[in-house]
Amino acid sequence: MEKDTFDLIKKMTELQGTSGFEHRVREEMRKQITPYVDEVRQDGLGGIFGIKKSNIEQAPRVMVAAHMDEVGFMIANITEQGLFRVVPLGGWNPYVVSAQRFTLQTAKGDYPCVSSSVPPHLLRGKDGNSGKLEIADVLFDAGFESKEEAMSFGVRPGDAIVPDVETVKMANGKRILSKAWDNRYGTTVVIEMLKELANESLPNTLIAGANVQEEVGLRGTKGAVHQFKPDLFFAVDCSAADDLTGDKSSFGHLGEGFLLRIQDPGMITLKGMREFLLDTAETNDIPYQYFVSKGGTDAGAAQVINNGVPSAVIGVCARYIHTHQTVFHIDDYAAAKEMLKQVVQTLDRSTLETILKNN
């Protein structure tokens, strides 16, 4: 793994930005992509895209979109004891929320915060497994002694609470432990792709960047696709690995290549698009694995905007997504980056027409 790549992964994953609060990630993306594109544009909800124009007449418009948001929480109300009740932003398993470190983001600044839990000492003589845990049962504690004290520090309902995690390499140097690889994978791969293609002329007009609010219903991509009007759309997103038991029939195995998604609840990858992706991967010896998902991506929303936009996902998998600690494989990232570059370098008008004809 190149040091520059790990440094960028560390920077992007350690940034804190949950749905509706992506501004820190957006400003870093703006800084990173501006030198490599002809212009940078922001849509009405806050998505940001760099545009690299083609010199070819009637060049197709190709959109590559990550999403900036990670799962987090929003304060719903403040208790008299100065604790917080929250609503989730994105999907959380309630059993992984407790006793974790977070950052509370307020208008007056950031404060350390922890999610509540019940120590075993207080469960003695009780059935500790009785009932079903809900997110609403978990209080968040930033150390305030009262509601009034919390408010004096600028805390208000609507403030964001985001996981606080350091990104580190694991023992073998091939796997990385971080928060938010869903979907700082996408932001990282977009930045590196634009950098590596900066001096190349493309057969398409490339619109590459990241949407907001994917984790709360694929919201950001709808306005962005309407604004930029691509001919083809590629989501770059991270999905759940299911490889802990070694069952080869499950989907998503670390170290086996990028994910070629063929179906999820919101999208069937069209025949022409699937054939194009398979041909590209196999021609360039890029490792890939088929993927069927129980969750969706921005591609599912993009495909039904305007008059219909053929869409696909160039993804990676990671263990334990939508928690504080995610494990992923750098080789999968490298495969996805190479695949994305090959797709962008290949997609001319003729290739677009072949994809559309074969759908």
C-alpha positions in Angstrom: 0.0 0.0 0.0 1.4 3.4 -1.0 1.8 5.8 1.9 -0.2 8.6 0.1 -3.2 6.2 -0.3 -3.2 5.2 3.3 -2.8 8.9 4.4 -5.8 9.9 2.3 -7.9 6.9 3.6 -7.0 8.0 7.2 -7.9 11.6 6.5 -11.2 10.8 4.9 -12.4 8.2 7.3 -11.5 10.2 10.4 -13.5 13.2 9.2 -16.8 13.3 10.9 -20.0 14.0 8.9 -23.3 12.2 9.3 -26.4 12.7 7.2 -27.3 16.4 6.9 -24.0 17.4 8.4 -21.6 16.6 5.6 -19.9 20.0 5.5 -16.5 19.0 6.8 -16.2 16.2 4.3 -17.5 18.4 1.5 -14.9 21.1 2.1 -12.1 18.5 2.2 -13.4 17.0 -1.1 -13.5 20.5 -2.6 -9.9 21.1 -1.6 -8.8 17.7 -2.9 -10.6 17.6 -6.3 -10.3 21.2 -7.4 -6.8 21.0 -9.0 -7.8 18.1 -11.2 -11.0 19.3 -12.8 -12.2 22.1 -15.0 -14.8 23.3 -12.5 -16.4 22.3 -9.2 -20.2 22.6 -8.7 -22.4 22.1 -5.6 -26.0 21.1 -5.8 -28.8 22.5 -3.7 -28.6 19.9 -1.0 -24.9 20.1 -0.7 -23.5 17.4 -3.0 -20.2 18.4 -4.6 -18.9 17.4 -8.1 -15.9 18.1 -10.2 -16.4 18.3 -13.9 -13.7 17.2 -16.3 -14.8 18.3 -19.8 -14.2 16.3 -23.0 -13.0 17.9 -26.2 -15.0 15.4 -28.3 -18.3 16.5 -29.8 -21.3 14.6 -28.5 -19.2 13.0 -25.8 -21.4 11.1 -23.3 -21.9 12.5 -19.8 -20.7 10.0 -17.2 -21.4 10.6 -13.5 -19.4 8.9 -10.7 -20.9 9.4 -7.3 -19.8 8.5 -3.8 -21.8 9.7 -0.8 -20.2 11.7 2.0 -22.4 10.8 5.0 -21.7 8.2 7.6 -24.2 6.8 10.1 -24.7 8.8 13.2 -27.3 10.4 15.5 -29.2 13.6 16.1 -30.3 15.0 19.4 -34.1 14.8 19.8 -34.2 16.3 23.3 -32.2 17.0 26.4 -33.2 15.5 29.7 -33.2 17.4 32.9 -30.1 15.5 33.9 -28.2 16.9 30.9 -28.3 13.6 28.9 -29.6 13.3 25.3 -32.2 11.2 23.7 -31.5 10.7 20.0 -32.8 9.6 16.6 -30.6 7.5 14.4 -29.3 8.9 11.1 -28.9 5.8 9.0 -29.3 2.2 10.0 -27.9 1.1 13.3 -28.1 -2.3 15.1 -29.1 -1.1 18.6 -26.9 -3.7 20.3 -23.7 -2.0 19.0 -24.5 1.5 20.0 -23.9 1.4 23.8 -20.6 2.3 25.5 -19.0 3.9 22.5 -17.2 7.2 22.1 -18.7 9.9 19.9 -18.3 13.6 19.2 -21.1 16.0 19.8 -21.1 18.8 17.2 -22.7 22.1 18.3 -22.7 25.7 17.1 -20.2 26.5 19.9 -17.8 23.6 19.2 -17.2 19.9 19.5 -17.5 18.0 22.7 -16.6 14.3 23.7 -19.7 12.2 24.2 -20.4 8.5 25.2 -23.4 6.3 24.7 -24.9 4.9 27.9 -24.8 1.3 29.0 -25.7 -0.7 32.1 -22.8 -2.2 34.0 -23.1 -5.9 35.0 -23.0 -4.9 38.7 -26.5 -3.3 38.3 -27.9 -6.4 36.5 -27.2 -8.8 39.4 -30.4 -10.6 40.4 -32.1 -9.4 37.2 -32.7 -10.8 33.8 -30.3 -8.8 31.8 -31.7 -10.0 28.5 -35.3 -9.2 29.2 -37.0 -7.0 26.6 -35.8 -5.7 23.3 -33.3 -2.9 23.1 -34.3 0.1 21.1 -32.2 3.1 20.0 -34.5 5.3 22.1 -33.4 3.4 25.2 -29.8 4.5 24.8 -29.0 7.9 26.3 -25.9 9.9 25.3 -23.7 11.6 27.9 -21.4 14.5 27.2 -20.7 15.0 30.9 -23.1 17.8 31.6 -24.8 18.0 35.0 -28.1 19.5 33.9 -30.1 20.6 30.9 -29.3 24.2 31.7 -25.6 23.5 31.7 -25.8 21.6 28.4 -27.6 24.5 26.8 -25.1 27.0 28.1 -22.5 25.1 26.1 -24.5 25.6 23.0 -26.2 22.1 22.8 -29.6 22.2 21.0 -32.0 19.6 19.6 -30.9 18.9 16.0 -27.2 18.8 16.8 -25.3 15.8 15.4 -23.5 13.0 17.3 -20.8 11.2 15.2 -18.5 8.2 16.0 -15.0 9.1 17.1 -12.5 6.5 15.9 -8.8 6.5 14.8 -7.9 4.7 11.5 -5.1 2.2 11.8 -3.4 -0.5 9.8 -3.9 -4.1 11.1 -1.1 -6.5 11.8 -0.6 -7.9 8.2 -0.6 -4.4 6.7 -3.3 -5.4 4.2 -6.4 -4.8 6.3 -7.4 -1.5 7.8 -9.6 -0.7 10.8 -11.6 2.5 10.7 -15.1 4.0 11.0 -17.1 5.1 8.0 -15.6 3.1 5.1 -19.2 3.2 4.1 -18.7 5.5 2.3 -15.4 7.3 2.6 -14.3 4.5 0.3 -16.2 6.4 -2.4 -14.8 9.8 -1.6 -11.3 8.4 -1.5 -11.5 6.5 -4.7 -13.1 9.6 -6.5 -10.2 11.8 -5.3 -7.5 9.3 -6.4 -9.2 8.6 -9.7 -9.3 12.3 -10.6 -5.7 12.8 -9.6 -4.5 9.9 -11.7 -6.5 11.0 -14.7 -5.7 14.7 -14.4 -3.4 14.8 -17.5 -5.5 12.5 -19.7 -8.1 13.5 -22.3 -11.3 11.5 -21.8 -13.8 10.3 -24.4 -16.6 11.6 -22.1 -17.5 14.5 -19.9 -16.8 13.2 -16.4 -18.9 14.4 -13.5 -17.3 13.0 -10.3 -17.9 13.7 -6.7 -20.2 12.8 -3.8 -23.8 13.2 -2.7 -25.3 13.9 0.7 -27.9 12.0 2.8 -27.6 8.6 1.1 -27.9 6.8 4.5 -31.3 8.3 5.1 -33.1 7.3 1.9 -30.8 8.1 -1.1 -31.9 11.7 -1.0 -29.0 13.6 -2.3 -28.5 11.8 -5.6 -32.0 12.7 -6.9 -31.3 16.5 -7.2 -27.8 15.9 -8.4 -28.8 13.6 -11.2 -31.5 16.0 -12.3 -29.0 18.9 -12.2 -26.1 17.2 -14.1 -28.1 15.0 -16.5 -25.7 12.2 -17.0 -26.1 9.5 -19.7 -24.7 6.8 -17.3 -24.4 6.8 -13.5 -21.9 4.8 -11.4 -22.2 4.7 -7.6 -19.0 4.0 -5.7 -20.1 2.6 -2.4 -19.2 0.1 0.4 -21.4 -2.9 1.2 -21.6 -5.4 4.0 -19.1 -8.4 3.9 -20.6 -11.8 4.8 -17.4 -13.9 5.0 -16.9 -14.7 8.7 -17.9 -18.4 8.4 -16.0 -19.1 5.2 -19.2 -20.0 3.4 -18.3 -19.4 -0.3 -21.9 -19.1 -1.3 -22.4 -15.9 0.7 -21.8 -12.5 -0.8 -18.9 -10.1 0.0 -15.5 -11.6 0.8 -12.5 -9.5 1.8 -9.6 -9.7 -0.6 -11.5 -11.2 -3.5 -11.9 -8.0 -5.6 -14.4 -5.2 -6.2 -18.1 -5.9 -6.0 -20.0 -6.3 -9.3 -23.5 -5.7 -7.9 -26.1 -7.5 -10.0 -29.2 -6.9 -7.9 -30.5 -5.2 -4.7 -34.0 -4.2 -3.5 -33.9 -1.0 -5.6 -32.1 -2.0 -8.7 -31.4 -4.7 -11.3 -28.2 -4.0 -13.1 -29.2 -3.8 -16.8 -28.0 -6.5 -19.1 -25.9 -4.1 -21.3 -24.3 -2.4 -18.3 -23.5 -5.8 -16.7 -21.9 -7.1 -19.9 -19.8 -3.9 -20.3 -18.5 -4.1 -16.7 -17.7 -7.8 -17.0 -15.9 -7.3 -20.3 -13.9 -4.4 -18.8 -12.9 -6.3 -15.7 -11.9 -9.5 -17.5 -10.1 -7.7 -20.3 -7.9 -5.8 -17.8 -7.5 -8.8 -15.3 -9.2 -6.9 -12.5 -10.4 -9.2 -9.7 -14.1 -9.0 -9.0 -16.9 -10.8 -7.2 -20.6 -10.9 -8.0 -22.7 -9.2 -5.3 -26.4 -9.5 -4.4 -27.4 -7.0 -1.7 -30.2 -6.5 0.8 -29.4 -2.8 0.9 -29.5 -0.2 -1.8 -27.2 2.5 -3.1 -27.5 5.9 -4.9 -27.6 3.9 -8.2 -31.1 2.7 -7.3 -32.3 6.3 -7.1 -30.3 7.6 -10.1 -31.7 5.1 -12.5 -35.3 6.4 -12.1 -34.5 10.1 -12.4 -35.1 12.2 -15.6 -36.0 9.7 -18.4 -34.2 6.8 -16.8 -30.4 6.6 -16.4 -28.6 3.3 -16.8 -26.8 2.8 -13.5 -24.4 0.5 -11.8 -22.3 0.1 -8.7 -18.5 -0.3 -8.5 -18.2 -1.3 -4.9 -16.1 -2.8 -2.1 -17.1 -4.9 0.9 -16.2 -4.4 4.5 -16.9 -6.2 7.8 -19.1 -4.6 10.5 -20.3 -1.6 8.6 -22.7 0.8 10.3 -20.7 0.5 13.5 -17.7 2.2 15.0 -15.2 -0.3 13.7 -15.0 -1.4 10.1 -12.5 -3.9 8.6 -11.6 -3.7 4.9 -8.9 -5.0 2.5 -6.7 -2.6 0.6 -6.5 -5.0 -2.4 -10.3 -4.7 -2.9 -9.8 -0.9 -2.9 -7.0 -1.1 -5.5 -9.2 -3.4 -7.7 -12.1 -1.0 -7.5 -9.9 2.0 -8.3 -8.4 0.3 -11.3 -11.9 -0.7 -12.5 -13.3 2.8 -12.1 -10.4 4.2 -14.1 -10.8 1.7 -16.9 -14.5 2.4 -17.1 -14.0 6.2 -17.3 -11.2 5.9 -19.9 -13.3 3.5 -22.1 -16.8 5.1 -22.1 -17.1 6.9 -25.5 -20.2 7.5 -27.5 -20.0 4.2 -29.3 -19.6 2.2 -26.0 -22.6 4.1 -24.6 -24.7 3.2 -27.6 -23.7 -0.5 -27.3 -24.7 -0.5 -23.6 -28.1 1.0 -24.4 -28.7 -1.3 -27.4 -28.0 -4.4 -25.3 -30.2 -3.4 -22.3 
